[in-house]
Amino acid sequence: MFLLFFKQVKNICGIYLLWIFLHFMAAQLYVKFCTHNSVSGFLLSPFLANSIHCNGLRWTINQGAMSINSMWIVLGTYVSSKLIEKK
């Protein structure tokens, strides 16, 4: 029973860490490939923003942020339920 619970927690933590990694990397790559820090980057940004790779990176950033937010909600709910059970 405890081993199964530990395995599930390990899988959940792995997914959470994967989303953190993907979110971080996508944000770094978006800055590098889609919003260059120059005048030419500024002029090209309307064209690059609609490209396939920038759309994919933006999707990953948004989904990563939502997943991280959801994990905080799950953790808060779990801790709250444990605190309520002890009373």
N, CA, C and O atoms as a Maestro MAE file, in Angstrom:
{
 s_m_m2io_version
 :::
 2.0.0
}

f_m_ct {
 s_m_title
 :::
 protein
 m_atom[348] {
  # First column is atom index #
  i_m_mmod_type
  r_m_x_coord
  r_m_y_coord
  r_m_z_coord
  i_m_residue_number
  s_m_chain_name
  s_m_pdb_residue_name
  s_m_pdb_atom_name
  i_m_atomic_number
  :::
  1 25 0.830 -1.191 0.000 1 A "MET " " N  " 7
  2 3 0.000 0.000 0.000 1 A "MET " " CA " 6
  3 2 0.870 1.249 0.000 1 A "MET " " C  " 6
  4 15 0.691 2.140 -0.830 1 A "MET " " O  " 8
  5 25 1.830 1.309 0.952 2 A "PHE " " N  " 7
  6 3 2.709 2.476 1.046 2 A "PHE " " CA " 6
  7 2 3.590 2.587 -0.193 2 A "PHE " " C  " 6
  8 15 3.852 3.689 -0.674 2 A "PHE " " O  " 8
  9 25 4.046 1.448 -0.710 3 A "LEU " " N  " 7
  10 3 4.904 1.441 -1.893 3 A "LEU " " CA " 6
  11 2 4.163 1.989 -3.106 3 A "LEU " " C  " 6
  12 15 4.739 2.735 -3.898 3 A "LEU " " O  " 8
  13 25 2.901 1.628 -3.257 4 A "LEU " " N  " 7
  14 3 2.093 2.140 -4.357 4 A "LEU " " CA " 6
  15 2 1.903 3.648 -4.240 4 A "LEU " " C  " 6
  16 15 1.991 4.370 -5.234 4 A "LEU " " O  " 8
  17 25 1.641 4.122 -3.021 5 A "PHE " " N  " 7
  18 3 1.475 5.559 -2.786 5 A "PHE " " CA " 6
  19 2 2.766 6.301 -3.130 5 A "PHE " " C  " 6
  20 15 2.732 7.345 -3.782 5 A "PHE " " O  " 8
  21 25 3.918 5.753 -2.685 6 A "PHE " " N  " 7
  22 3 5.206 6.381 -2.959 6 A "PHE " " CA " 6
  23 2 5.471 6.438 -4.459 6 A "PHE " " C  " 6
  24 15 5.984 7.441 -4.957 6 A "PHE " " O  " 8
  25 25 5.130 5.382 -5.182 7 A "LYS " " N  " 7
  26 3 5.337 5.333 -6.630 7 A "LYS " " CA " 6
  27 2 4.471 6.390 -7.326 7 A "LYS " " C  " 6
  28 15 4.934 7.048 -8.258 7 A "LYS " " O  " 8
  29 25 3.235 6.556 -6.886 8 A "GLN " " N  " 7
  30 3 2.354 7.564 -7.477 8 A "GLN " " CA " 6
  31 2 2.871 8.972 -7.200 8 A "GLN " " C  " 6
  32 15 2.845 9.827 -8.086 8 A "GLN " " O  " 8
  33 25 3.336 9.215 -5.990 9 A "VAL " " N  " 7
  34 3 3.886 10.529 -5.654 9 A "VAL " " CA " 6
  35 2 5.126 10.809 -6.492 9 A "VAL " " C  " 6
  36 15 5.320 11.931 -6.960 9 A "VAL " " O  " 8
  37 25 5.961 9.800 -6.683 10 A "LYS " " N  " 7
  38 3 7.167 9.948 -7.504 10 A "LYS " " CA " 6
  39 2 6.798 10.296 -8.943 10 A "LYS " " C  " 6
  40 15 7.435 11.157 -9.550 10 A "LYS " " O  " 8
  41 25 5.782 9.641 -9.494 11 A "ASN " " N  " 7
  42 3 5.338 9.944 -10.852 11 A "ASN " " CA " 6
  43 2 4.789 11.361 -10.960 11 A "ASN " " C  " 6
  44 15 5.072 12.067 -11.928 11 A "ASN " " O  " 8
  45 25 4.011 11.772 -9.979 12 A "ILE " " N  " 7
  46 3 3.438 13.118 -9.990 12 A "ILE " " CA " 6
  47 2 4.543 14.160 -9.896 12 A "ILE " " C  " 6
  48 15 4.510 15.159 -10.614 12 A "ILE " " O  " 8
  49 25 5.511 13.944 -9.030 13 A "CYS " " N  " 7
  50 3 6.631 14.884 -8.896 13 A "CYS " " CA " 6
  51 2 7.442 14.942 -10.188 13 A "CYS " " C  " 6
  52 15 7.921 16.006 -10.580 13 A "CYS " " O  " 8
  53 25 7.590 13.806 -10.839 14 A "GLY " " N  " 7
  54 3 8.306 13.777 -12.117 14 A "GLY " " CA " 6
  55 2 7.602 14.599 -13.175 14 A "GLY " " C  " 6
  56 15 8.248 15.330 -13.926 14 A "GLY " " O  " 8
  57 25 6.294 14.489 -13.244 15 A "ILE " " N  " 7
  58 3 5.522 15.273 -14.208 15 A "ILE " " CA " 6
  59 2 5.633 16.757 -13.879 15 A "ILE " " C  " 6
  60 15 5.802 17.587 -14.773 15 A "ILE " " O  " 8
  61 25 5.540 17.086 -12.600 16 A "TYR " " N  " 7
  62 3 5.658 18.475 -12.170 16 A "TYR " " CA " 6
  63 2 7.028 19.036 -12.537 16 A "TYR " " C  " 6
  64 15 7.111 20.149 -13.056 16 A "TYR " " O  " 8
  65 25 8.101 18.296 -12.280 17 A "LEU " " N  " 7
  66 3 9.444 18.753 -12.627 17 A "LEU " " CA " 6
  67 2 9.626 18.860 -14.135 17 A "LEU " " C  " 6
  68 15 10.331 19.751 -14.608 17 A "LEU " " O  " 8
  69 25 9.003 17.969 -14.894 18 A "LEU " " N  " 7
  70 3 9.065 18.047 -16.352 18 A "LEU " " CA " 6
  71 2 8.421 19.332 -16.848 18 A "LEU " " C  " 6
  72 15 8.974 20.003 -17.720 18 A "LEU " " O  " 8
  73 25 7.251 19.688 -16.299 19 A "TRP " " N  " 7
  74 3 6.584 20.927 -16.713 19 A "TRP " " CA " 6
  75 2 7.399 22.152 -16.340 19 A "TRP " " C  " 6
  76 15 7.445 23.113 -17.108 19 A "TRP " " O  " 8
  77 25 8.047 22.141 -15.173 20 A "ILE " " N  " 7
  78 3 8.905 23.259 -14.781 20 A "ILE " " CA " 6
  79 2 10.056 23.400 -15.778 20 A "ILE " " C  " 6
  80 15 10.370 24.504 -16.224 20 A "ILE " " O  " 8
  81 25 10.680 22.276 -16.122 21 A "PHE " " N  " 7
  82 3 11.789 22.288 -17.075 21 A "PHE " " CA " 6
  83 2 11.331 22.783 -18.445 21 A "PHE " " C  " 6
  84 15 11.985 23.633 -19.050 21 A "PHE " " O  " 8
  85 25 10.203 22.250 -18.935 22 A "LEU " " N  " 7
  86 3 9.699 22.662 -20.248 22 A "LEU " " CA " 6
  87 2 9.339 24.142 -20.270 22 A "LEU " " C  " 6
  88 15 9.633 24.840 -21.241 22 A "LEU " " O  " 8
  89 25 8.709 24.619 -19.213 23 A "HIS " " N  " 7
  90 3 8.328 26.025 -19.123 23 A "HIS " " CA " 6
  91 2 9.573 26.918 -19.158 23 A "HIS " " C  " 6
  92 15 9.616 27.908 -19.889 23 A "HIS " " O  " 8
  93 25 10.571 26.564 -18.372 24 A "PHE " " N  " 7
  94 3 11.802 27.346 -18.315 24 A "PHE " " CA " 6
  95 2 12.512 27.358 -19.671 24 A "PHE " " C  " 6
  96 15 12.897 28.416 -20.167 24 A "PHE " " O  " 8
  97 25 12.679 26.181 -20.260 25 A "MET " " N  " 7
  98 3 13.397 26.098 -21.538 25 A "MET " " CA " 6
  99 2 12.651 26.810 -22.658 25 A "MET " " C  " 6
  100 15 13.267 27.483 -23.483 25 A "MET " " O  " 8
  101 25 11.322 26.666 -22.694 26 A "ALA " " N  " 7
  102 3 10.547 27.321 -23.740 26 A "ALA " " CA " 6
  103 2 10.642 28.841 -23.619 26 A "ALA " " C  " 6
  104 15 10.724 29.542 -24.628 26 A "ALA " " O  " 8
  105 25 10.631 29.347 -22.390 27 A "ALA " " N  " 7
  106 3 10.763 30.795 -22.189 27 A "ALA " " CA " 6
  107 2 12.126 31.284 -22.676 27 A "ALA " " C  " 6
  108 15 12.221 32.335 -23.309 27 A "ALA " " O  " 8
  109 25 13.180 30.521 -22.380 28 A "GLN " " N  " 7
  110 3 14.522 30.908 -22.832 28 A "GLN " " CA " 6
  111 2 14.630 30.859 -24.349 28 A "GLN " " C  " 6
  112 15 15.201 31.757 -24.968 28 A "GLN " " O  " 8
  113 25 14.079 29.807 -24.944 29 A "LEU " " N  " 7
  114 3 14.142 29.669 -26.399 29 A "LEU " " CA " 6
  115 2 13.269 30.695 -27.108 29 A "LEU " " C  " 6
  116 15 13.617 31.153 -28.197 29 A "LEU " " O  " 8
  117 25 12.149 31.060 -26.513 30 A "TYR " " N  " 7
  118 3 11.272 32.071 -27.119 30 A "TYR " " CA " 6
  119 2 12.007 33.407 -27.216 30 A "TYR " " C  " 6
  120 15 11.942 34.087 -28.240 30 A "TYR " " O  " 8
  121 25 12.698 33.771 -26.156 31 A "VAL " " N  " 7
  122 3 13.458 35.026 -26.173 31 A "VAL " " CA " 6
  123 2 14.553 34.966 -27.232 31 A "VAL " " C  " 6
  124 15 14.804 35.952 -27.925 31 A "VAL " " O  " 8
  125 25 15.196 33.824 -27.356 32 A "LYS " " N  " 7
  126 3 16.303 33.703 -28.304 32 A "LYS " " CA " 6
  127 2 15.834 33.686 -29.765 32 A "LYS " " C  " 6
  128 15 16.441 34.332 -30.619 32 A "LYS " " O  " 8
  129 25 14.755 32.948 -30.051 33 A "PHE " " N  " 7
  130 3 14.353 32.746 -31.442 33 A "PHE " " CA " 6
  131 2 13.193 33.609 -31.916 33 A "PHE " " C  " 6
  132 15 13.000 33.756 -33.122 33 A "PHE " " O  " 8
  133 25 12.428 34.174 -31.017 34 A "CYS " " N  " 7
  134 3 11.212 34.875 -31.441 34 A "CYS " " CA " 6
  135 2 11.208 36.365 -31.111 34 A "CYS " " C  " 6
  136 15 10.461 37.122 -31.731 34 A "CYS " " O  " 8
  137 25 12.003 36.797 -30.174 35 A "THR " " N  " 7
  138 3 12.046 38.220 -29.800 35 A "THR " " CA " 6
  139 2 13.494 38.650 -29.604 35 A "THR " " C  " 6
  140 15 13.954 38.830 -28.477 35 A "THR " " O  " 8
  141 25 14.196 38.809 -30.700 36 A "HIS " " N  " 7
  142 3 15.598 39.217 -30.631 36 A "HIS " " CA " 6
  143 2 15.711 40.601 -29.997 36 A "HIS " " C  " 6
  144 15 14.850 41.457 -30.202 36 A "HIS " " O  " 8
  145 25 16.766 40.811 -29.234 37 A "ASN " " N  " 7
  146 3 16.976 42.061 -28.520 37 A "ASN " " CA " 6
  147 2 17.755 43.041 -29.408 37 A "ASN " " C  " 6
  148 15 18.906 43.372 -29.124 37 A "ASN " " O  " 8
  149 25 17.104 43.500 -30.491 38 A "SER " " N  " 7
  150 3 17.729 44.452 -31.405 38 A "SER " " CA " 6
  151 2 16.629 45.157 -32.197 38 A "SER " " C  " 6
  152 15 15.454 44.801 -32.110 38 A "SER " " O  " 8
  153 25 17.030 46.148 -32.958 39 A "VAL " " N  " 7
  154 3 16.067 46.866 -33.792 39 A "VAL " " CA " 6
  155 2 15.512 45.931 -34.858 39 A "VAL " " C  " 6
  156 15 14.311 45.937 -35.125 39 A "VAL " " O  " 8
  157 25 16.375 45.131 -35.466 40 A "SER " " N  " 7
  158 3 15.891 44.184 -36.480 40 A "SER " " CA " 6
  159 2 14.966 43.140 -35.851 40 A "SER " " C  " 6
  160 15 14.000 42.707 -36.479 40 A "SER " " O  " 8
  161 25 15.262 42.733 -34.605 41 A "GLY " " N  " 7
  162 3 14.378 41.807 -33.900 41 A "GLY " " CA " 6
  163 2 13.014 42.421 -33.657 41 A "GLY " " C  " 6
  164 15 11.990 41.746 -33.764 41 A "GLY " " O  " 8
  165 25 13.006 43.702 -33.330 42 A "PHE " " N  " 7
  166 3 11.742 44.410 -33.140 42 A "PHE " " CA " 6
  167 2 10.947 44.458 -34.439 42 A "PHE " " C  " 6
  168 15 9.735 44.242 -34.438 42 A "PHE " " O  " 8
  169 25 11.627 44.741 -35.546 43 A "LEU " " N  " 7
  170 3 10.948 44.826 -36.841 43 A "LEU " " CA " 6
  171 2 10.486 43.457 -37.340 43 A "LEU " " C  " 6
  172 15 9.476 43.361 -38.038 43 A "LEU " " O  " 8
  173 25 11.207 42.417 -36.992 44 A "LEU " " N  " 7
  174 3 10.842 41.067 -37.436 44 A "LEU " " CA " 6
  175 2 9.831 40.384 -36.516 44 A "LEU " " C  " 6
  176 15 9.229 39.385 -36.909 44 A "LEU " " O  " 8
  177 25 9.633 40.893 -35.316 45 A "SER " " N  " 7
  178 3 8.767 40.217 -34.348 45 A "SER " " CA " 6
  179 2 7.334 39.995 -34.828 45 A "SER " " C  " 6
  180 15 6.760 38.963 -34.479 45 A "SER " " O  " 8
  181 25 6.702 40.911 -35.621 46 A "PRO " " N  " 7
  182 3 5.351 40.585 -36.107 46 A "PRO " " CA " 6
  183 2 5.321 39.355 -37.018 46 A "PRO " " C  " 6
  184 15 4.323 38.636 -37.064 46 A "PRO " " O  " 8
  185 25 6.406 39.120 -37.735 47 A "PHE " " N  " 7
  186 3 6.467 37.966 -38.622 47 A "PHE " " CA " 6
  187 2 6.859 36.700 -37.857 47 A "PHE " " C  " 6
  188 15 6.313 35.626 -38.110 47 A "PHE " " O  " 8
  189 25 7.790 36.825 -36.933 48 A "LEU " " N  " 7
  190 3 8.236 35.672 -36.156 48 A "LEU " " CA " 6
  191 2 7.177 35.195 -35.166 48 A "LEU " " C  " 6
  192 15 7.090 34.001 -34.878 48 A "LEU " " O  " 8
  193 25 6.383 36.107 -34.650 49 A "ALA " " N  " 7
  194 3 5.374 35.737 -33.641 49 A "ALA " " CA " 6
  195 2 4.367 34.734 -34.187 49 A "ALA " " C  " 6
  196 15 3.795 33.956 -33.423 49 A "ALA " " O  " 8
  197 25 4.145 34.742 -35.488 50 A "ASN " " N  " 7
  198 3 3.172 33.829 -36.092 50 A "ASN " " CA " 6
  199 2 3.806 32.566 -36.662 50 A "ASN " " C  " 6
  200 15 3.111 31.733 -37.243 50 A "ASN " " O  " 8
  201 25 5.107 32.419 -36.503 51 A "SER " " N  " 7
  202 3 5.767 31.235 -37.051 51 A "SER " " CA " 6
  203 2 5.436 30.003 -36.203 51 A "SER " " C  " 6
  204 15 5.006 30.107 -35.054 51 A "SER " " O  " 8
  205 25 5.649 28.855 -36.803 52 A "ILE " " N  " 7
  206 3 5.288 27.589 -36.161 52 A "ILE " " CA " 6
  207 2 6.070 27.376 -34.868 52 A "ILE " " C  " 6
  208 15 5.489 27.000 -33.850 52 A "ILE " " O  " 8
  209 25 7.369 27.610 -34.898 53 A "HIS " " N  " 7
  210 3 8.172 27.346 -33.703 53 A "HIS " " CA " 6
  211 2 7.833 28.323 -32.577 53 A "HIS " " C  " 6
  212 15 7.861 27.939 -31.408 53 A "HIS " " O  " 8
  213 25 7.517 29.570 -32.902 54 A "CYS " " N  " 7
  214 3 7.139 30.528 -31.855 54 A "CYS " " CA " 6
  215 2 5.766 30.187 -31.270 54 A "CYS " " C  " 6
  216 15 5.546 30.342 -30.069 54 A "CYS " " O  " 8
  217 25 4.849 29.726 -32.112 55 A "ASN " " N  " 7
  218 3 3.540 29.291 -31.606 55 A "ASN " " CA " 6
  219 2 3.695 28.094 -30.666 55 A "ASN " " C  " 6
  220 15 3.047 28.031 -29.621 55 A "ASN " " O  " 8
  221 25 4.546 27.158 -31.037 56 A "GLY " " N  " 7
  222 3 4.775 25.990 -30.185 56 A "GLY " " CA " 6
  223 2 5.424 26.360 -28.860 56 A "GLY " " C  " 6
  224 15 5.045 25.843 -27.809 56 A "GLY " " O  " 8
  225 25 6.401 27.253 -28.913 57 A "LEU " " N  " 7
  226 3 7.051 27.698 -27.677 57 A "LEU " " CA " 6
  227 2 6.076 28.461 -26.784 57 A "LEU " " C  " 6
  228 15 6.069 28.278 -25.567 57 A "LEU " " O  " 8
  229 25 5.259 29.312 -27.387 58 A "ARG " " N  " 7
  230 3 4.273 30.073 -26.610 58 A "ARG " " CA " 6
  231 2 3.249 29.134 -25.976 58 A "ARG " " C  " 6
  232 15 2.844 29.346 -24.833 58 A "ARG " " O  " 8
  233 25 2.827 28.100 -26.703 59 A "TRP " " N  " 7
  234 3 1.892 27.117 -26.155 59 A "TRP " " CA " 6
  235 2 2.531 26.409 -24.951 59 A "TRP " " C  " 6
  236 15 1.886 26.216 -23.921 59 A "TRP " " O  " 8
  237 25 3.803 26.027 -25.097 60 A "THR " " N  " 7
  238 3 4.494 25.341 -24.008 60 A "THR " " CA " 6
  239 2 4.625 26.236 -22.787 60 A "THR " " C  " 6
  240 15 4.464 25.771 -21.659 60 A "THR " " O  " 8
  241 25 4.916 27.516 -22.998 61 A "ILE " " N  " 7
  242 3 5.013 28.459 -21.884 61 A "ILE " " CA " 6
  243 2 3.670 28.562 -21.170 61 A "ILE " " C  " 6
  244 15 3.608 28.492 -19.942 61 A "ILE " " O  " 8
  245 25 2.596 28.729 -21.938 62 A "ASN " " N  " 7
  246 3 1.257 28.867 -21.328 62 A "ASN " " CA " 6
  247 2 0.818 27.593 -20.618 62 A "ASN " " C  " 6
  248 15 0.333 27.661 -19.488 62 A "ASN " " O  " 8
  249 25 0.975 26.441 -21.249 63 A "GLN " " N  " 7
  250 3 0.579 25.181 -20.634 63 A "GLN " " CA " 6
  251 2 1.429 24.873 -19.409 63 A "GLN " " C  " 6
  252 15 0.930 24.353 -18.411 63 A "GLN " " O  " 8
  253 25 2.712 25.196 -19.492 64 A "GLY " " N  " 7
  254 3 3.588 24.988 -18.344 64 A "GLY " " CA " 6
  255 2 3.159 25.830 -17.160 64 A "GLY " " C  " 6
  256 15 3.125 25.349 -16.027 64 A "GLY " " O  " 8
  257 25 2.830 27.094 -17.421 65 A "ALA " " N  " 7
  258 3 2.383 27.977 -16.336 65 A "ALA " " CA " 6
  259 2 1.080 27.476 -15.726 65 A "ALA " " C  " 6
  260 15 0.914 27.508 -14.507 65 A "ALA " " O  " 8
  261 25 0.152 27.011 -16.565 66 A "MET " " N  " 7
  262 3 -1.116 26.494 -16.036 66 A "MET " " CA " 6
  263 2 -0.895 25.211 -15.241 66 A "MET " " C  " 6
  264 15 -1.545 25.001 -14.217 66 A "MET " " O  " 8
  265 25 0.007 24.355 -15.697 67 A "SER " " N  " 7
  266 3 0.291 23.113 -14.969 67 A "SER " " CA " 6
  267 2 0.955 23.391 -13.630 67 A "SER " " C  " 6
  268 15 0.621 22.767 -12.623 67 A "SER " " O  " 8
  269 25 1.893 24.324 -13.619 68 A "ILE " " N  " 7
  270 3 2.553 24.692 -12.364 68 A "ILE " " CA " 6
  271 2 1.537 25.281 -11.399 68 A "ILE " " C  " 6
  272 15 1.541 24.951 -10.213 68 A "ILE " " O  " 8
  273 25 0.671 26.147 -11.899 69 A "ASN " " N  " 7
  274 3 -0.381 26.735 -11.067 69 A "ASN " " CA " 6
  275 2 -1.308 25.652 -10.511 69 A "ASN " " C  " 6
  276 15 -1.664 25.682 -9.333 69 A "ASN " " O  " 8
  277 25 -1.690 24.714 -11.346 70 A "SER " " N  " 7
  278 3 -2.573 23.629 -10.901 70 A "SER " " CA " 6
  279 2 -1.912 22.772 -9.836 70 A "SER " " C  " 6
  280 15 -2.569 22.333 -8.893 70 A "SER " " O  " 8
  281 25 -0.618 22.533 -9.981 71 A "MET " " N  " 7
  282 3 0.080 21.731 -8.984 71 A "MET " " CA " 6
  283 2 0.117 22.439 -7.637 71 A "MET " " C  " 6
  284 15 0.011 21.784 -6.600 71 A "MET " " O  " 8
  285 25 0.265 23.766 -7.626 72 A "TRP " " N  " 7
  286 3 0.225 24.506 -6.364 72 A "TRP " " CA " 6
  287 2 -1.153 24.397 -5.727 72 A "TRP " " C  " 6
  288 15 -1.272 24.275 -4.507 72 A "TRP " " O  " 8
  289 25 -2.188 24.442 -6.547 73 A "ILE " " N  " 7
  290 3 -3.556 24.303 -6.023 73 A "ILE " " CA " 6
  291 2 -3.751 22.915 -5.424 73 A "ILE " " C  " 6
  292 15 -4.329 22.775 -4.346 73 A "ILE " " O  " 8
  293 25 -3.268 21.890 -6.123 74 A "VAL " " N  " 7
  294 3 -3.382 20.519 -5.612 74 A "VAL " " CA " 6
  295 2 -2.622 20.375 -4.296 74 A "VAL " " C  " 6
  296 15 -3.133 19.786 -3.343 74 A "VAL " " O  " 8
  297 25 -1.412 20.907 -4.244 75 A "LEU " " N  " 7
  298 3 -0.622 20.824 -3.016 75 A "LEU " " CA " 6
  299 2 -1.307 21.569 -1.872 75 A "LEU " " C  " 6
  300 15 -1.362 21.067 -0.749 75 A "LEU " " O  " 8
  301 25 -1.824 22.755 -2.150 76 A "GLY " " N  " 7
  302 3 -2.528 23.521 -1.122 76 A "GLY " " CA " 6
  303 2 -3.771 22.814 -0.625 76 A "GLY " " C  " 6
  304 15 -4.058 22.825 0.572 76 A "GLY " " O  " 8
  305 25 -4.508 22.200 -1.532 77 A "THR " " N  " 7
  306 3 -5.700 21.456 -1.154 77 A "THR " " CA " 6
  307 2 -5.331 20.248 -0.303 77 A "THR " " C  " 6
  308 15 -6.006 19.958 0.685 77 A "THR " " O  " 8
  309 25 -4.273 19.543 -0.675 78 A "TYR " " N  " 7
  310 3 -3.832 18.368 0.076 78 A "TYR " " CA " 6
  311 2 -3.400 18.762 1.488 78 A "TYR " " C  " 6
  312 15 -3.797 18.123 2.462 78 A "TYR " " O  " 8
  313 25 -2.590 19.810 1.596 79 A "VAL " " N  " 7
  314 3 -2.120 20.251 2.913 79 A "VAL " " CA " 6
  315 2 -3.293 20.726 3.758 79 A "VAL " " C  " 6
  316 15 -3.366 20.426 4.949 79 A "VAL " " O  " 8
  317 25 -4.222 21.475 3.138 80 A "SER " " N  " 7
  318 3 -5.398 21.933 3.869 80 A "SER " " CA " 6
  319 2 -6.231 20.766 4.388 80 A "SER " " C  " 6
  320 15 -6.700 20.783 5.526 80 A "SER " " O  " 8
  321 25 -6.409 19.753 3.542 81 A "SER " " N  " 7
  322 3 -7.206 18.603 3.979 81 A "SER " " CA " 6
  323 2 -6.528 17.863 5.123 81 A "SER " " C  " 6
  324 15 -7.206 17.369 6.023 81 A "SER " " O  " 8
  325 25 -5.203 17.778 5.103 82 A "LYS " " N  " 7
  326 3 -4.482 17.125 6.198 82 A "LYS " " CA " 6
  327 2 -4.580 17.948 7.482 82 A "LYS " " C  " 6
  328 15 -4.685 17.378 8.567 82 A "LYS " " O  " 8
  329 25 -4.549 19.252 7.380 83 A "LEU " " N  " 7
  330 3 -4.683 20.101 8.552 83 A "LEU " " CA " 6
  331 2 -6.096 19.995 9.162 83 A "LEU " " C  " 6
  332 15 -6.261 19.997 10.382 83 A "LEU " " O  " 8
  333 25 -7.101 19.905 8.286 84 A "ILE " " N  " 7
  334 3 -8.485 19.781 8.757 84 A "ILE " " CA " 6
  335 2 -8.698 18.412 9.411 84 A "ILE " " C  " 6
  336 15 -9.404 18.308 10.414 84 A "ILE " " O  " 8
  337 25 -8.092 17.364 8.848 85 A "GLU " " N  " 7
  338 3 -8.237 16.014 9.427 85 A "GLU " " CA " 6
  339 2 -7.661 15.946 10.835 85 A "GLU " " C  " 6
  340 15 -8.184 15.216 11.677 85 A "GLU " " O  " 8
  341 25 -6.591 16.694 11.106 86 A "LYS " " N  " 7
  342 3 -5.945 16.624 12.424 86 A "LYS " " CA " 6
  343 2 -6.761 17.318 13.504 86 A "LYS " " C  " 6
  344 15 -6.561 17.051 14.688 86 A "LYS " " O  " 8
  345 25 -7.661 18.190 13.129 87 A "LYS " " N  " 7
  346 3 -8.477 18.878 14.139 87 A "LYS " " CA " 6
  347 2 -9.611 18.056 14.560 87 A "LYS " " C  " 6
  348 15 -10.401 18.480 15.404 87 A "LYS " " O  " 8
  :::
 }
 m_bond[347] {
  # First column is bond index #
  i_m_from
  i_m_to
  i_m_order
  :::
  1 1 2 1
  2 2 3 1
  3 3 4 2
  4 3 5 1
  5 5 6 1
  6 6 7 1
  7 7 8 2
  8 7 9 1
  9 9 10 1
  10 10 11 1
  11 11 12 2
  12 11 13 1
  13 13 14 1
  14 14 15 1
  15 15 16 2
  16 15 17 1
  17 17 18 1
  18 18 19 1
  19 19 20 2
  20 19 21 1
  21 21 22 1
  22 22 23 1
  23 23 24 2
  24 23 25 1
  25 25 26 1
  26 26 27 1
  27 27 28 2
  28 27 29 1
  29 29 30 1
  30 30 31 1
  31 31 32 2
  32 31 33 1
  33 33 34 1
  34 34 35 1
  35 35 36 2
  36 35 37 1
  37 37 38 1
  38 38 39 1
  39 39 40 2
  40 39 41 1
  41 41 42 1
  42 42 43 1
  43 43 44 2
  44 43 45 1
  45 45 46 1
  46 46 47 1
  47 47 48 2
  48 47 49 1
  49 49 50 1
  50 50 51 1
  51 51 52 2
  52 51 53 1
  53 53 54 1
  54 54 55 1
  55 55 56 2
  56 55 57 1
  57 57 58 1
  58 58 59 1
  59 59 60 2
  60 59 61 1
  61 61 62 1
  62 62 63 1
  63 63 64 2
  64 63 65 1
  65 65 66 1
  66 66 67 1
  67 67 68 2
  68 67 69 1
  69 69 70 1
  70 70 71 1
  71 71 72 2
  72 71 73 1
  73 73 74 1
  74 74 75 1
  75 75 76 2
  76 75 77 1
  77 77 78 1
  78 78 79 1
  79 79 80 2
  80 79 81 1
  81 81 82 1
  82 82 83 1
  83 83 84 2
  84 83 85 1
  85 85 86 1
  86 86 87 1
  87 87 88 2
  88 87 89 1
  89 89 90 1
  90 90 91 1
  91 91 92 2
  92 91 93 1
  93 93 94 1
  94 94 95 1
  95 95 96 2
  96 95 97 1
  97 97 98 1
  98 98 99 1
  99 99 100 2
  100 99 101 1
  101 101 102 1
  102 102 103 1
  103 103 104 2
  104 103 105 1
  105 105 106 1
  106 106 107 1
  107 107 108 2
  108 107 109 1
  109 109 110 1
  110 110 111 1
  111 111 112 2
  112 111 113 1
  113 113 114 1
  114 114 115 1
  115 115 116 2
  116 115 117 1
  117 117 118 1
  118 118 119 1
  119 119 120 2
  120 119 121 1
  121 121 122 1
  122 122 123 1
  123 123 124 2
  124 123 125 1
  125 125 126 1
  126 126 127 1
  127 127 128 2
  128 127 129 1
  129 129 130 1
  130 130 131 1
  131 131 132 2
  132 131 133 1
  133 133 134 1
  134 134 135 1
  135 135 136 2
  136 135 137 1
  137 137 138 1
  138 138 139 1
  139 139 140 2
  140 139 141 1
  141 141 142 1
  142 142 143 1
  143 143 144 2
  144 143 145 1
  145 145 146 1
  146 146 147 1
  147 147 148 2
  148 147 149 1
  149 149 150 1
  150 150 151 1
  151 151 152 2
  152 151 153 1
  153 153 154 1
  154 154 155 1
  155 155 156 2
  156 155 157 1
  157 157 158 1
  158 158 159 1
  159 159 160 2
  160 159 161 1
  161 161 162 1
  162 162 163 1
  163 163 164 2
  164 163 165 1
  165 165 166 1
  166 166 167 1
  167 167 168 2
  168 167 169 1
  169 169 170 1
  170 170 171 1
  171 171 172 2
  172 171 173 1
  173 173 174 1
  174 174 175 1
  175 175 176 2
  176 175 177 1
  177 177 178 1
  178 178 179 1
  179 179 180 2
  180 179 181 1
  181 181 182 1
  182 182 183 1
  183 183 184 2
  184 183 185 1
  185 185 186 1
  186 186 187 1
  187 187 188 2
  188 187 189 1
  189 189 190 1
  190 190 191 1
  191 191 192 2
  192 191 193 1
  193 193 194 1
  194 194 195 1
  195 195 196 2
  196 195 197 1
  197 197 198 1
  198 198 199 1
  199 199 200 2
  200 199 201 1
  201 201 202 1
  202 202 203 1
  203 203 204 2
  204 203 205 1
  205 205 206 1
  206 206 207 1
  207 207 208 2
  208 207 209 1
  209 209 210 1
  210 210 211 1
  211 211 212 2
  212 211 213 1
  213 213 214 1
  214 214 215 1
  215 215 216 2
  216 215 217 1
  217 217 218 1
  218 218 219 1
  219 219 220 2
  220 219 221 1
  221 221 222 1
  222 222 223 1
  223 223 224 2
  224 223 225 1
  225 225 226 1
  226 226 227 1
  227 227 228 2
  228 227 229 1
  229 229 230 1
  230 230 231 1
  231 231 232 2
  232 231 233 1
  233 233 234 1
  234 234 235 1
  235 235 236 2
  236 235 237 1
  237 237 238 1
  238 238 239 1
  239 239 240 2
  240 239 241 1
  241 241 242 1
  242 242 243 1
  243 243 244 2
  244 243 245 1
  245 245 246 1
  246 246 247 1
  247 247 248 2
  248 247 249 1
  249 249 250 1
  250 250 251 1
  251 251 252 2
  252 251 253 1
  253 253 254 1
  254 254 255 1
  255 255 256 2
  256 255 257 1
  257 257 258 1
  258 258 259 1
  259 259 260 2
  260 259 261 1
  261 261 262 1
  262 262 263 1
  263 263 264 2
  264 263 265 1
  265 265 266 1
  266 266 267 1
  267 267 268 2
  268 267 269 1
  269 269 270 1
  270 270 271 1
  271 271 272 2
  272 271 273 1
  273 273 274 1
  274 274 275 1
  275 275 276 2
  276 275 277 1
  277 277 278 1
  278 278 279 1
  279 279 280 2
  280 279 281 1
  281 281 282 1
  282 282 283 1
  283 283 284 2
  284 283 285 1
  285 285 286 1
  286 286 287 1
  287 287 288 2
  288 287 289 1
  289 289 290 1
  290 290 291 1
  291 291 292 2
  292 291 293 1
  293 293 294 1
  294 294 295 1
  295 295 296 2
  296 295 297 1
  297 297 298 1
  298 298 299 1
  299 299 300 2
  300 299 301 1
  301 301 302 1
  302 302 303 1
  303 303 304 2
  304 303 305 1
  305 305 306 1
  306 306 307 1
  307 307 308 2
  308 307 309 1
  309 309 310 1
  310 310 311 1
  311 311 312 2
  312 311 313 1
  313 313 314 1
  314 314 315 1
  315 315 316 2
  316 315 317 1
  317 317 318 1
  318 318 319 1
  319 319 320 2
  320 319 321 1
  321 321 322 1
  322 322 323 1
  323 323 324 2
  324 323 325 1
  325 325 326 1
  326 326 327 1
  327 327 328 2
  328 327 329 1
  329 329 330 1
  330 330 331 1
  331 331 332 2
  332 331 333 1
  333 333 334 1
  334 334 335 1
  335 335 336 2
  336 335 337 1
  337 337 338 1
  338 338 339 1
  339 339 340 2
  340 339 341 1
  341 341 342 1
  342 342 343 1
  343 343 344 2
  344 343 345 1
  345 345 346 1
  346 346 347 1
  347 347 348 2
  :::
 }
}
